[in-house]
């Protein structure tokens, strides 16, 4: 149930997670935060395209504000991808908070990962931290309420 606290400034980082290696010479952090049906959002153009198509199709959008250097973010990636495969009627996005720092700040992201559940751009729910059980419960409940 970890989370990384961040100031979300380009080139800056303040992770409180003990296993975080960013900024050290042993940094071996993969950049991949997606898999399966999860789409990486690292430009505003991608955000606009993906969300507008989803809203037009009546889809719920699940957004994971994440960072490649954040250990809990990397640890929950597999579970998030599995949910994306299990719920194809929902759109699963991962926003890279380093690539879109200003945008992430506009969503009041104080820690990563932070998950938002959206319908037509409106927040249905929010989860802060890498709690797999809570993420699964919220996703299932929102999916069922959308049917």
Backbone as JSON Lines, residues from 0, in Angstrom:
{"i":0,"aa":"X","n":[0.83,-1.17,0.0],"ca":[0.0,0.0,0.0],"c":[0.88,1.25,0.0]}
{"i":1,"aa":"X","n":[2.0,1.17,-0.67],"ca":[2.93,2.29,-0.67],"c":[2.54,3.38,-1.62]}
{"i":2,"aa":"X","n":[3.2,4.49,-1.46],"ca":[3.03,5.61,-2.37],"c":[4.29,6.45,-2.32]}
{"i":3,"aa":"X","n":[4.53,7.17,-3.38],"ca":[5.67,8.08,-3.45],"c":[5.14,9.5,-3.42]}
{"i":4,"aa":"X","n":[5.7,10.32,-2.57],"ca":[5.32,11.73,-2.5],"c":[6.21,12.49,-3.45]}
{"i":5,"aa":"X","n":[5.62,13.39,-4.19],"ca":[6.38,14.08,-5.21],"c":[5.97,15.54,-5.3]}
{"i":6,"aa":"X","n":[6.91,16.38,-5.69],"ca":[6.6,17.79,-5.9],"c":[6.19,18.05,-7.34]}
{"i":7,"aa":"X","n":[6.36,17.07,-8.21],"ca":[5.96,17.16,-9.61],"c":[6.55,18.36,-10.32]}
{"i":8,"aa":"X","n":[7.84,18.49,-10.2],"ca":[8.54,19.53,-10.94],"c":[9.48,18.82,-11.9]}
{"i":9,"aa":"X","n":[9.49,19.24,-13.16],"ca":[10.36,18.57,-14.12],"c":[11.79,18.51,-13.61]}
{"i":10,"aa":"X","n":[12.37,17.3,-13.65],"ca":[13.74,17.11,-13.23],"c":[13.94,17.02,-11.73]}
{"i":11,"aa":"X","n":[12.87,17.19,-10.93],"ca":[12.98,17.13,-9.47],"c":[12.22,15.91,-8.98]}
{"i":12,"aa":"X","n":[12.59,15.43,-7.79],"ca":[11.97,14.23,-7.28],"c":[12.18,14.16,-5.78]}
{"i":13,"aa":"X","n":[11.14,13.77,-5.06],"ca":[11.27,13.67,-3.61],"c":[10.52,12.45,-3.1]}
{"i":14,"aa":"X","n":[10.9,11.29,-3.57],"ca":[10.24,10.05,-3.19],"c":[10.6,9.69,-1.75]}
{"i":15,"aa":"X","n":[9.6,9.28,-0.99],"ca":[9.83,8.85,0.38],"c":[9.83,7.33,0.5]}
{"i":16,"aa":"X","n":[9.71,6.63,-0.61],"ca":[9.68,5.18,-0.6],"c":[11.11,4.67,-0.43]}
{"i":17,"aa":"X","n":[11.38,3.82,0.56],"ca":[12.75,3.4,0.86],"c":[13.48,2.73,-0.29]}
{"i":18,"aa":"X","n":[12.76,2.01,-1.15],"ca":[13.45,1.29,-2.22],"c":[13.68,2.12,-3.47]}
{"i":19,"aa":"X","n":[13.3,3.39,-3.44],"ca":[13.46,4.25,-4.6],"c":[14.94,4.51,-4.82]}
{"i":20,"aa":"X","n":[15.4,4.33,-6.04],"ca":[16.81,4.5,-6.37],"c":[17.06,5.67,-7.29]}
{"i":21,"aa":"X","n":[16.01,6.45,-7.58],"ca":[16.19,7.54,-8.53],"c":[17.25,8.52,-8.05]}
{"i":22,"aa":"X","n":[18.1,8.89,-8.94],"ca":[19.14,9.85,-8.61],"c":[20.39,9.2,-8.04]}
{"i":23,"aa":"X","n":[20.39,7.87,-7.93],"ca":[21.59,7.18,-7.45],"c":[22.26,6.51,-8.62]}
{"i":24,"aa":"X","n":[23.5,6.11,-8.43],"ca":[24.18,5.47,-9.54],"c":[23.67,4.06,-9.8]}
{"i":25,"aa":"X","n":[22.95,3.44,-8.83],"ca":[22.4,2.12,-9.1],"c":[20.99,2.18,-9.67]}
{"i":26,"aa":"X","n":[20.61,3.31,-10.17],"ca":[19.26,3.45,-10.7],"c":[19.05,2.48,-11.85]}
{"i":27,"aa":"X","n":[18.12,1.55,-11.65],"ca":[17.78,0.56,-12.67],"c":[16.27,0.54,-12.85]}
{"i":28,"aa":"X","n":[15.68,1.67,-12.98],"ca":[14.23,1.81,-13.04],"c":[13.75,1.72,-14.48]}
{"i":29,"aa":"X","n":[12.84,0.78,-14.76],"ca":[12.29,0.71,-16.11],"c":[11.34,1.87,-16.37]}
{"i":30,"aa":"X","n":[11.24,2.32,-17.6],"ca":[10.33,3.41,-17.95],"c":[8.92,2.9,-18.2]}
{"i":31,"aa":"X","n":[8.75,1.59,-18.4],"ca":[7.45,1.07,-18.8],"c":[6.48,1.0,-17.63]}
{"i":32,"aa":"X","n":[5.42,1.77,-17.7],"ca":[4.38,1.78,-16.68],"c":[3.08,1.21,-17.22]}
{"i":33,"aa":"X","n":[3.13,0.67,-18.42],"ca":[1.91,0.18,-19.04],"c":[2.09,-1.27,-19.48]}
{"i":34,"aa":"X","n":[1.01,-1.85,-19.88],"ca":[1.02,-3.19,-20.42],"c":[-0.4,-3.55,-20.81]}
{"i":35,"aa":"X","n":[-0.54,-4.5,-21.71],"ca":[-1.87,-4.92,-22.12],"c":[-2.68,-3.79,-22.71]}
{"i":36,"aa":"X","n":[-3.86,-3.55,-22.15],"ca":[-4.78,-2.54,-22.66],"c":[-4.61,-1.18,-22.01]}
{"i":37,"aa":"X","n":[-3.51,-0.94,-21.33],"ca":[-3.25,0.35,-20.69],"c":[-2.51,1.24,-21.68]}
{"i":38,"aa":"X","n":[-2.99,2.48,-21.79],"ca":[-2.35,3.42,-22.73],"c":[-1.58,4.47,-21.95]}
{"i":39,"aa":"X","n":[-0.34,4.69,-22.37],"ca":[0.52,5.69,-21.73],"c":[0.2,7.07,-22.27]}
{"i":40,"aa":"X","n":[-0.01,8.02,-21.36],"ca":[-0.29,9.41,-21.74],"c":[0.92,10.24,-21.32]}
{"i":41,"aa":"X","n":[1.64,10.75,-22.32],"ca":[2.79,11.59,-22.02],"c":[2.77,12.91,-22.79]}
{"i":42,"aa":"X","n":[1.64,13.17,-23.46],"ca":[1.43,14.46,-24.12],"c":[-0.03,14.86,-23.94]}
{"i":43,"aa":"X","n":[-0.3,16.15,-23.98],"ca":[-1.68,16.62,-23.87],"c":[-2.51,16.18,-25.07]}
{"i":44,"aa":"X","n":[-1.88,16.05,-26.21],"ca":[-2.59,15.61,-27.41],"c":[-3.13,14.19,-27.21]}
{"i":45,"aa":"X","n":[-2.3,13.3,-26.63],"ca":[-2.75,11.93,-26.36],"c":[-3.89,11.93,-25.35]}
{"i":46,"aa":"X","n":[-3.79,12.77,-24.32],"ca":[-4.85,12.87,-23.32],"c":[-6.17,13.27,-23.98]}
{"i":47,"aa":"X","n":[-6.13,14.33,-24.77],"ca":[-7.34,14.82,-25.44],"c":[-7.94,13.77,-26.35]}
{"i":48,"aa":"X","n":[-7.11,13.12,-27.13],"ca":[-7.59,12.11,-28.08],"c":[-8.24,10.93,-27.35]}
{"i":49,"aa":"X","n":[-7.54,10.37,-26.39],"ca":[-8.04,9.18,-25.69],"c":[-9.31,9.48,-24.89]}
{"i":50,"aa":"X","n":[-9.3,10.57,-24.14],"ca":[-10.46,10.86,-23.3],"c":[-11.67,11.28,-24.12]}
{"i":51,"aa":"X","n":[-11.46,12.05,-25.17],"ca":[-12.63,12.48,-25.96],"c":[-13.28,11.28,-26.65]}
{"i":52,"aa":"X","n":[-12.48,10.34,-27.15],"ca":[-13.05,9.13,-27.76],"c":[-13.81,8.31,-26.73]}
{"i":53,"aa":"X","n":[-13.23,8.18,-25.54],"ca":[-13.88,7.39,-24.48],"c":[-15.2,8.02,-24.06]}
{"i":54,"aa":"X","n":[-15.22,9.32,-23.87],"ca":[-16.44,10.0,-23.44],"c":[-17.51,9.91,-24.52]}
{"i":55,"aa":"X","n":[-17.09,10.01,-25.78],"ca":[-18.04,9.89,-26.9],"c":[-18.67,8.5,-26.9]}
{"i":56,"aa":"X","n":[-17.87,7.48,-26.54],"ca":[-18.37,6.1,-26.51],"c":[-19.03,5.73,-25.19]}
{"i":57,"aa":"X","n":[-19.12,6.67,-24.25],"ca":[-19.75,6.4,-22.96],"c":[-18.92,5.55,-22.01]}
{"i":58,"aa":"X","n":[-17.61,5.51,-22.23],"ca":[-16.74,4.69,-21.39],"c":[-16.32,5.41,-20.12]}
{"i":59,"aa":"X","n":[-16.15,4.62,-19.07],"ca":[-15.52,5.1,-17.85],"c":[-14.01,5.12,-18.12]}
{"i":60,"aa":"X","n":[-13.35,6.17,-17.64],"ca":[-11.9,6.29,-17.8],"c":[-11.25,6.14,-16.43]}
{"i":61,"aa":"X","n":[-10.28,5.23,-16.36],"ca":[-9.5,5.04,-15.14],"c":[-8.11,5.61,-15.44]}
{"i":62,"aa":"X","n":[-7.7,6.58,-14.64],"ca":[-6.42,7.26,-14.87],"c":[-5.49,6.98,-13.71]}
{"i":63,"aa":"X","n":[-4.31,6.49,-14.05],"ca":[-3.26,6.21,-13.08],"c":[-2.18,7.27,-13.25]}
{"i":64,"aa":"X","n":[-2.08,8.2,-12.3],"ca":[-0.99,9.18,-12.31],"c":[0.2,8.5,-11.66]}
{"i":65,"aa":"X","n":[1.25,8.3,-12.43],"ca":[2.33,7.43,-12.03],"c":[3.69,7.98,-12.44]}
{"i":66,"aa":"X","n":[4.74,7.36,-11.92],"ca":[6.11,7.76,-12.27],"c":[6.98,6.51,-12.37]}
{"i":67,"aa":"X","n":[7.86,6.49,-13.34],"ca":[8.7,5.32,-13.55],"c":[9.67,5.06,-12.41]}
{"i":68,"aa":"X","n":[10.02,6.09,-11.66],"ca":[10.97,5.94,-10.55],"c":[10.3,5.53,-9.24]}
{"i":69,"aa":"X","n":[8.99,5.45,-9.23],"ca":[8.22,5.16,-8.02],"c":[8.02,3.65,-7.88]}
{"i":70,"aa":"X","n":[8.61,3.07,-6.85],"ca":[8.53,1.64,-6.63],"c":[7.09,1.13,-6.5]}
{"i":71,"aa":"X","n":[6.22,1.75,-5.69],"ca":[4.83,1.27,-5.62],"c":[4.11,1.37,-6.96]}
{"i":72,"aa":"X","n":[4.44,2.38,-7.76],"ca":[3.83,2.51,-9.09],"c":[4.19,1.31,-9.95]}
{"i":73,"aa":"X","n":[5.45,0.94,-9.93],"ca":[5.9,-0.21,-10.72],"c":[5.29,-1.51,-10.19]}
{"i":74,"aa":"X","n":[5.13,-1.59,-8.87],"ca":[4.59,-2.82,-8.27],"c":[3.12,-3.03,-8.62]}
{"i":75,"aa":"X","n":[2.37,-1.99,-8.83],"ca":[0.94,-2.14,-9.11],"c":[0.64,-2.2,-10.61]}
{"i":76,"aa":"X","n":[1.66,-2.02,-11.44],"ca":[1.48,-2.01,-12.89],"c":[0.83,-3.28,-13.4]}
{"i":77,"aa":"X","n":[1.26,-4.44,-12.91],"ca":[0.69,-5.71,-13.37],"c":[-0.78,-5.82,-13.01]}
{"i":78,"aa":"X","n":[-1.12,-5.48,-11.78],"ca":[-2.53,-5.54,-11.35],"c":[-3.39,-4.58,-12.17]}
{"i":79,"aa":"X","n":[-2.85,-3.39,-12.44],"ca":[-3.57,-2.39,-13.24],"c":[-3.8,-2.91,-14.66]}
{"i":80,"aa":"X","n":[-2.78,-3.53,-15.25],"ca":[-2.91,-4.11,-16.59],"c":[-3.92,-5.24,-16.62]}
{"i":81,"aa":"X","n":[-3.93,-6.05,-15.57],"ca":[-4.9,-7.14,-15.49],"c":[-6.33,-6.6,-15.41]}
{"i":82,"aa":"X","n":[-6.53,-5.52,-14.68],"ca":[-7.85,-4.9,-14.62],"c":[-8.26,-4.36,-15.99]}
{"i":83,"aa":"X","n":[-7.31,-3.78,-16.7],"ca":[-7.6,-3.26,-18.04],"c":[-8.03,-4.39,-18.97]}
{"i":84,"aa":"X","n":[-7.43,-5.56,-18.82],"ca":[-7.81,-6.72,-19.64],"c":[-9.18,-7.26,-19.21]}
{"i":85,"aa":"X","n":[-9.45,-7.22,-17.91],"ca":[-10.7,-7.76,-17.37],"c":[-11.91,-6.87,-17.68]}
{"i":86,"aa":"X","n":[-11.67,-5.56,-17.78],"ca":[-12.76,-4.6,-18.0],"c":[-12.53,-3.82,-19.3]}
{"i":87,"aa":"X","n":[-12.68,-4.47,-20.45],"ca":[-12.41,-3.8,-21.73],"c":[-13.39,-2.67,-22.06]}
{"i":88,"aa":"X","n":[-14.51,-2.62,-21.37],"ca":[-15.48,-1.55,-21.61],"c":[-15.05,-0.24,-20.95]}
{"i":89,"aa":"X","n":[-13.99,-0.3,-20.15],"ca":[-13.43,0.89,-19.51],"c":[-12.1,1.2,-20.19]}
{"i":90,"aa":"X","n":[-11.72,2.47,-20.17],"ca":[-10.44,2.88,-20.74],"c":[-9.45,3.11,-19.6]}
{"i":91,"aa":"X","n":[-8.31,2.45,-19.65],"ca":[-7.28,2.56,-18.63],"c":[-6.09,3.35,-19.19]}
{"i":92,"aa":"X","n":[-5.79,4.47,-18.53],"ca":[-4.7,5.34,-18.95],"c":[-3.68,5.45,-17.83]}
{"i":93,"aa":"X","n":[-2.43,5.63,-18.2],"ca":[-1.38,5.96,-17.24],"c":[-0.77,7.28,-17.67]}
{"i":94,"aa":"X","n":[-0.82,8.27,-16.78],"ca":[-0.23,9.58,-17.04],"c":[1.13,9.61,-16.36]}
{"i":95,"aa":"X","n":[2.16,9.89,-17.14],"ca":[3.51,10.04,-16.6],"c":[3.62,11.43,-15.98]}
{"i":96,"aa":"X","n":[3.72,11.48,-14.64],"ca":[3.72,12.77,-13.95],"c":[4.97,13.59,-14.24]}
{"i":97,"aa":"X","n":[6.04,12.95,-14.66],"ca":[7.25,13.7,-15.02],"c":[7.09,14.37,-16.37]}
{"i":98,"aa":"X","n":[6.48,13.66,-17.31],"ca":[6.27,14.23,-18.65],"c":[5.18,15.29,-18.64]}
{"i":99,"aa":"X","n":[4.19,15.14,-17.77],"ca":[3.06,16.07,-17.72],"c":[2.92,16.64,-16.3]}
{"i":100,"aa":"X","n":[3.98,17.27,-15.81],"ca":[4.0,17.79,-14.43],"c":[2.94,18.85,-14.19]}
{"i":101,"aa":"X","n":[2.81,19.81,-15.08],"ca":[1.83,20.88,-14.9],"c":[0.41,20.33,-14.93]}
{"i":102,"aa":"X","n":[0.15,19.44,-15.87],"ca":[-1.16,18.79,-15.97],"c":[-1.46,17.99,-14.7]}
{"i":103,"aa":"X","n":[-0.47,17.24,-14.21],"ca":[-0.65,16.45,-12.99],"c":[-0.93,17.35,-11.8]}
{"i":104,"aa":"X","n":[-0.25,18.47,-11.72],"ca":[-0.51,19.43,-10.65],"c":[-1.94,19.96,-10.71]}
{"i":105,"aa":"X","n":[-2.46,20.13,-11.91],"ca":[-3.84,20.62,-12.06],"c":[-4.85,19.61,-11.51]}
{"i":106,"aa":"X","n":[-4.46,18.35,-11.39],"ca":[-5.3,17.3,-10.81],"c":[-4.99,17.12,-9.31]}
{"i":107,"aa":"X","n":[-4.16,18.0,-8.77],"ca":[-3.81,17.99,-7.35],"c":[-3.16,16.67,-6.93]}
{"i":108,"aa":"X","n":[-2.25,16.17,-7.77],"ca":[-1.54,14.94,-7.46],"c":[-0.44,15.25,-6.45]}
{"i":109,"aa":"X","n":[-0.55,14.66,-5.27],"ca":[0.44,14.85,-4.21],"c":[1.3,13.62,-4.0]}
{"i":110,"aa":"X","n":[0.81,12.47,-4.47],"ca":[1.53,11.21,-4.3],"c":[1.25,10.32,-5.51]}
{"i":111,"aa":"X","n":[2.17,9.43,-5.79],"ca":[1.97,8.47,-6.87],"c":[2.08,7.06,-6.29]}
{"i":112,"aa":"X","n":[1.28,6.13,-6.77],"ca":[0.25,6.34,-7.79],"c":[-1.03,6.95,-7.19]}
{"i":113,"aa":"X","n":[-1.72,7.69,-8.01],"ca":[-3.06,8.19,-7.69],"c":[-3.96,7.81,-8.85]}
{"i":114,"aa":"X","n":[-5.08,7.19,-8.53],"ca":[-6.02,6.71,-9.53],"c":[-7.3,7.55,-9.47]}
{"i":115,"aa":"X","n":[-7.75,7.99,-10.63],"ca":[-9.03,8.69,-10.76],"c":[-9.94,7.85,-11.63]}
{"i":116,"aa":"X","n":[-11.21,7.82,-11.28],"ca":[-12.24,7.16,-12.07],"c":[-13.15,8.27,-12.59]}
{"i":117,"aa":"X","n":[-13.27,8.37,-13.91],"ca":[-13.98,9.48,-14.53],"c":[-15.11,9.01,-15.45]}
{"i":118,"aa":"X","n":[-16.18,9.75,-15.44],"ca":[-17.25,9.57,-16.42],"c":[-17.51,10.93,-17.02]}
{"i":119,"aa":"X","n":[-17.33,11.03,-18.33],"ca":[-17.51,12.29,-19.06],"c":[-16.73,13.43,-18.42]}
{"i":120,"aa":"X","n":[-15.54,13.13,-17.93],"ca":[-14.68,14.14,-17.36],"c":[-14.94,14.46,-15.9]}
{"i":121,"aa":"X","n":[-15.97,13.87,-15.32],"ca":[-16.3,14.11,-13.91],"c":[-15.77,12.98,-13.04]}
{"i":122,"aa":"X","n":[-15.23,13.35,-11.89],"ca":[-14.66,12.37,-10.98],"c":[-15.75,11.55,-10.3]}
{"i":123,"aa":"X","n":[-15.63,10.22,-10.43],"ca":[-16.54,9.31,-9.74],"c":[-15.92,8.84,-8.43]}
{"i":124,"aa":"X","n":[-14.6,8.64,-8.45],"ca":[-13.89,8.13,-7.28],"c":[-12.41,8.4,-7.44]}
{"i":125,"aa":"X","n":[-11.66,8.17,-6.35],"ca":[-10.23,8.42,-6.34],"c":[-9.58,7.46,-5.35]}
{"i":126,"aa":"X","n":[-8.37,7.01,-5.68],"ca":[-7.6,6.15,-4.79],"c":[-6.15,6.63,-4.82]}
{"i":127,"aa":"X","n":[-5.58,6.88,-3.64],"ca":[-4.18,7.27,-3.54],"c":[-3.41,6.11,-2.94]}
{"i":128,"aa":"X","n":[-2.35,5.69,-3.62],"ca":[-1.51,4.61,-3.12],"c":[-1.69,3.33,-3.92]}
{"i":129,"aa":"X","n":[-0.77,2.4,-3.73],"ca":[-0.74,1.16,-4.5],"c":[-1.45,0.04,-3.74]}
{"i":130,"aa":"X","n":[-2.73,0.23,-3.46],"ca":[-3.52,-0.77,-2.75],"c":[-4.29,-1.59,-3.78]}
{"i":131,"aa":"X","n":[-3.76,-2.78,-4.1],"ca":[-4.34,-3.61,-5.15],"c":[-5.78,-4.02,-4.86]}
{"i":132,"aa":"X","n":[-6.05,-4.39,-3.62],"ca":[-7.39,-4.82,-3.25],"c":[-8.4,-3.68,-3.42]}
{"i":133,"aa":"X","n":[-8.06,-2.49,-2.94],"ca":[-8.97,-1.33,-3.08],"c":[-9.15,-0.94,-4.54]}
{"i":134,"aa":"X","n":[-8.08,-1.0,-5.32],"ca":[-8.18,-0.68,-6.75],"c":[-9.13,-1.65,-7.43]}
{"i":135,"aa":"X","n":[-9.0,-2.92,-7.11],"ca":[-9.88,-3.94,-7.69],"c":[-11.34,-3.69,-7.27]}
{"i":136,"aa":"X","n":[-11.56,-3.43,-5.98],"ca":[-12.93,-3.19,-5.48],"c":[-13.57,-1.98,-6.15]}
{"i":137,"aa":"X","n":[-12.83,-0.88,-6.23],"ca":[-13.38,0.34,-6.82],"c":[-13.67,0.14,-8.31]}
{"i":138,"aa":"X","n":[-12.76,-0.52,-9.01],"ca":[-12.96,-0.77,-10.44],"c":[-14.19,-1.63,-10.67]}
{"i":139,"aa":"X","n":[-14.33,-2.69,-9.89],"ca":[-15.48,-3.59,-10.03],"c":[-16.78,-2.85,-9.72]}
{"i":140,"aa":"X","n":[-16.8,-2.08,-8.64],"ca":[-18.02,-1.36,-8.26],"c":[-18.43,-0.34,-9.32]}
{"i":141,"aa":"X","n":[-17.47,0.37,-9.85],"ca":[-17.79,1.4,-10.86],"c":[-18.23,0.73,-12.17]}
{"i":142,"aa":"X","n":[-17.59,-0.37,-12.51],"ca":[-17.98,-1.11,-13.71],"c":[-19.43,-1.6,-13.59]}
{"i":143,"aa":"X","n":[-19.76,-2.15,-12.42],"ca":[-21.12,-2.66,-12.21],"c":[-22.16,-1.54,-12.21]}
{"i":144,"aa":"X","n":[-21.79,-0.37,-11.69],"ca":[-22.74,0.73,-11.64],"c":[-22.93,1.38,-13.01]}
{"i":145,"aa":"X","n":[-22.04,1.09,-13.95],"ca":[-22.12,1.66,-15.29],"c":[-22.97,0.81,-16.22]}
{"i":146,"aa":"X","n":[-23.35,-0.39,-15.78],"ca":[-24.14,-1.28,-16.64],"c":[-25.61,-1.01,-16.54]}
